[in-house]
Amino acid sequence: MKSIEEIYDEMLSVFREETGAEASAVSDLSVKLYAVAAQVYGLYVQAEWLSRQCFPQTAQREWLDRHAALRGLERREALKAQGMLRFSVDAAAGADLTIPAGTVCATAGLVRFETVEEAVLPAGSTWVEVLAQAVEPGGAGNVPTGSILSMVVPPVGVSRCINAAPFAGGADAESDESLRARVLETYRRMPNGANAAFYEQTALSFDQVAAAVVLPRSRGIGTVDVVVATVDGLPGAELLETLAGHFRQRREIAVDVEVKPPTVKPVDVTVKVKAAEGANVQQVKTGVEGALRDFFSGERLGRDVLVAQLYKLVFDREGVDNCTVAAPAADVAVSAGELPRLGTLTVEVTA
């Protein structure tokens, strides 16, 4: 693409050829030509940007969404993490205590969560658990056990709150690169209503589905099994039934389609880490543990676990000087319908 100076010089050259005169660098004409050159340069920039949006390989944001719509796809929306909040009192209450729906609690990092239903801490009890979800959708709501400790506005009589189990299921909105890959896949593997690409791409169009594998003829001729996983791992019964109903209306004639959860394959991981000089050992350990837990998401459905991937995850963490992956001792082979899940995680960090 031409620069402003190149366009300006061309204008001066044409003016010289047509008039036989020179435009002085301080003349009014020179200033006007430079202003026009800047506008022409803007047109070049606009044309280049527009050319990138014309093709799914380079389109961005809403323009990529339009390419996806032409292929029958939509960008997966962000999901809110869900879990249980435990509200407790110092001593058993003499009367029922109401915990309103919408009660907001937060982590030390100010990630907020709210109860989605009203609950009652009965008289004589010291705690009650309430279903809650992150206020904002996204992966930031996936927090470990014991990280939600403060109440923004405490319910009357309630002393404290905590999450006795992790919050999970939160996911960021689908990135351009992820959506682009799905759009381009529809060109490489054309769904025709009967092939594996049709079932896989249809399942992936649901926001909660992070990965899908199609197993044709797994129960004999005329059968198709669609195995799906969510970001958190195993799909719930409601999602499975929704997908099954969706496929029943769109399946091929005389084909029996079943939507199934994956078979879990536990993978124990043991890592020994040497922290870099001056690094906080506890922070290094927390970072490595978080990276390894995040790695074993539902997106790993049917994908082998490579030891080299685990090494990269650890070395990418700040403060890691060296490491040894003691387990698994070798790459873990995963079949099409299996989901590798983190089993026992042991991270030893030395200074």
N, C-alpha and C positions, 0 to 999 in steps of 0.2 A: 504494500500500500504506500502511495506517495505521501511524503511529509508536507507540512505547510510550506516549508522553505522551497521544496522542489516545485510545488505548484506555483508559488510566487515567482520563482526564477523563470518558469515557463511563460508566465504572463508577461514579465518584463521582456523576454526574448521575442515573443509574438508582437508586442507593442513596438519594439525596436525595428523588426522586420517590416511591419506594416506602415510605420510613420517615418522611419529613418531618424527618429529622435530618441534621446535617452531620458528616462524618467529619473529625476534626481531622487536620491534616497530620503531627502527631507521635503520633497514636494507633496502637495495635496494628492496628486494622482498616485504617487507611490503608496501613500497611506491607504487610499481607497482600494488599490489592487491587493494590498496585504489583507485587508478586511474581507475582500471577496475570496481570496485564497483560503482564509480560515473557514469560511462557510462551505467552500467546495470540499475542504478536508473533512468537515463534519458529515457531508454527504457520503464520502468514501467510508467513514467509520460506520455510518448507519447501514450502508449497503453490505459491508462485511458482516456486521452483526446479523442482519436479516438473512444473509446466505447461510449462516450457522444454524438459524432456527428452522430452515427449510428441511433439514435432514435429522432423523432421530439420533444419528451418531454424534451430533454436536449440539442439538437443541437443549435448552435449559428451562427449568421451572415451568410456568404455565404453558409455554410452547411445547415442551416435552409432553405435558399432560394432553395436549391436543393430538399429538402423534399417537399417544397411548389410546386415546378414545377411538381413533380410527382402527385400532386393532382390538377393540372391545375390552381394553384394560383401564383400570383406574389406579391412581397412586394410593397405596395403603396409608390410612390415617394413623396418627399417633394414638397409643393406647395408654390408659391409666393403670398403674400398678395397684394391686388389691391385696388385702391381708386382714388380719384381726388385730384390733387394739384392745389392750387389757386396761380397764380403769379399776383402781383400787382405793381403799380407805385404810387408815391406820388401825381402826378397831371396827368390829362389826356394827353396822348402822342399826339404829332402833326403828327406822322406817325406810320404806322404799326410796331410793334415790334415782331420779330420772336423768338419763343422759340423752339430750336431744339429738335428733338427726342433724348433721351439719356441724357437729362439734369438731373444732380444728385443733390438731396437735402437730408438732413439728420436731425435726431433728436439730442437732446443733448447727448444721449447715443451712437451716431455715427451709428445708424441703417440707412442705406442708401436706397434711393428710386430713381427711374429714370422714366422719361416720356417715354411712348411707342409710341408716335406719335408726329409729328411736329404740333405746334399750333401757332396762330397769335393773339397777343393782338391788336385789331383794334385801329386805331387812334380815339381819343375822348372817349375811354373807360379807366377805371382805373384797371380792372382786367379781367382775363380769367382763366377758369379751364381746366386742361389737365389730361387725363387718365394716371395713373402711376402705377408702381408696385415695390415691394421690389427688390433690387439688388440680395439679397441672399434668397433662399427659406427657409421656416420655420415659426414657430409660432411667432418668434421675430418680424416679420413684421406687426403683428396685433397691431397697435398703436392707441390710442384714439385721439379724435379731438384736434387740436391745438398743437400737439407734434412735427410736422415737421416744423422747423422754419429757417433753414439755407440752403443756396445754396453753393455747393462746388465750382462751377464756374458759377457765375450769368450771365444769358443772357444779352446782351447789352441793357441798358436802364431799366432793371427790378430791382425794389427796394427790394422786399421781396417775400417770399413764405410762405404758411401755408396750412395745410389740414383742410378744413372746416367741414369734416366728418371723421369718423374713417376709417382706412384701415383694411380690413378683408379678410378672405379666406386663409390666410397663414397656413400651417400645416407642422410639422416636418415629416421626412420620418418615415414610420411605424416601430415601435419598434419590437424587437424580441418577446416580450411577446404578443403583439397584433397579429402578424403574426402566432405565435405558436397556439394561441387560434383559429384562423381561420382554420389552418391546422388540428388541432385535431377535430374541429367541423365537418369537412368533413368525419371523421370516425364515429362520433356519429350520424350524420344525413347525410346519404349517398345521394347525389344528383343523381337523375335518369333521369333528363330531363323533369320530369313532376311534381315533388313534390315541396313544398314550399322551401326546402333547395336549390334546383337548382336555383330558381329565386333569392333568397336572396344572395347566394354566388356569383352568376354571377354579380349582381348589385354591390356588395362590391369589385369586382375585378377592378372597375374603381377608379382611383386615387382620384377623387373629391368626391366620395361617402363615407360619414362617417358612415352612418347607413341606413339600409333598412328593411322594414316590408312588408310581403306578405299577402294580403287579398284575399283568394280564394272565389270565388262565390259571391263577393260583389255586382255584378250587375246581378246575376242570374247564372244558370248552364252554364258552359263553359266559365266563365270569371275569369280573375285573375288581380288584381290591385297590382302593385308594388310601394310602397310609399318610396321615398328616400329623404335623407337630406344630405347636405354638412356640412363641418366643420362650415361654417358661418351660416348655418341654411337652408334657402330655396334654392333649386336648380334653376339654370337659365333655360330658354327655350331651349337653345342649348344642355345642358346636358340631359334634358328630352327627346329631340328628338333623340339624339344619343343612349340613352338607349332603347328607343322604337324601333328604327331601329334594334338594336342588338337583341332584343327579338323577333322581327318579323321573323328573319331568323332562330331562334333556338327554337321557341315555339313548343308546341305539336300541332298536327293536330286538327283543329276545335276549337281552344281555342283563345279567344279574350283577348289579354294582353294590359293593359294600364299602363303607368308609370306616376305617379302623384306626385305633391309636397304635403307635409304634411299640415294638418290643424293646424294653429297656435293657441296655447292656452296661452294667456298672464298670467304671474305670477308676481304679485307685491310683492316686498320684502322690509321689513323694519327691520333694525337691530340697536340695541342700544349697543354700545361697551364701556367698561371701559378700558382705556389704562393702561398698566403696569407703575409702577413708573419709571420715567426717560425716557419713550418712547416719541418720537415725534408724537404728535397727528395727524398732517397732513399726515405723512408717514403711520401711522396705518390706517387712513381712506382710503388713496389711495390703500394700499395693500388689505384691505378688499373688497373695491369696485372692484378691478381687479379680485380677486378670485371669487367673485360672478358672475361677467360678464362672465368669462371664463367657469364657471360651466354650463351655459345655452348655450351649443354648439349644433350642429346638432347631436352629438352622443347620445343625450338624447331622440331621437325619440322613442315614445311609452313607455317611462319609467317614473314611478311616481316620483314626487319631494317630497322627505322626509325632514321633518323639521330637523331630526337628521343629515342629510347630510349637511345642511346649517350651523348648529352649528359646525360641524367638520371643515368645510371650514374656518369659522371665527377663531376658536381656533388654527388652524394650522398656522395662520399668526403671524409673529413676533411682539411682543409688545402688544398682547391682554391679558388682565388680566381676564376679564369676559365679558359676552355678553348675550343679550336677543333677540330672534327672535320674533318680534311683529307680523310680517306678512311674510308668511301665518301663520294663527293660527293653522292649521292642515295640515297633508300630503295632497298633491294635486294629485288626481287620474288622470292618463293620459291614454287615449285609444290607441289602436294599431296604428292608423293613425294620431295621434296628436303629435305635437312638442311643448313642453313647452318652451316659450320664455320669457326672462326677460322683465317685463313691467316697472313700476315705481320702481326705486331703491333709497331707503333712508337709509343712514348710518350716525348715530349720534355717535360721539366719544367724551367722556369726560375724563379728566385727573384723 
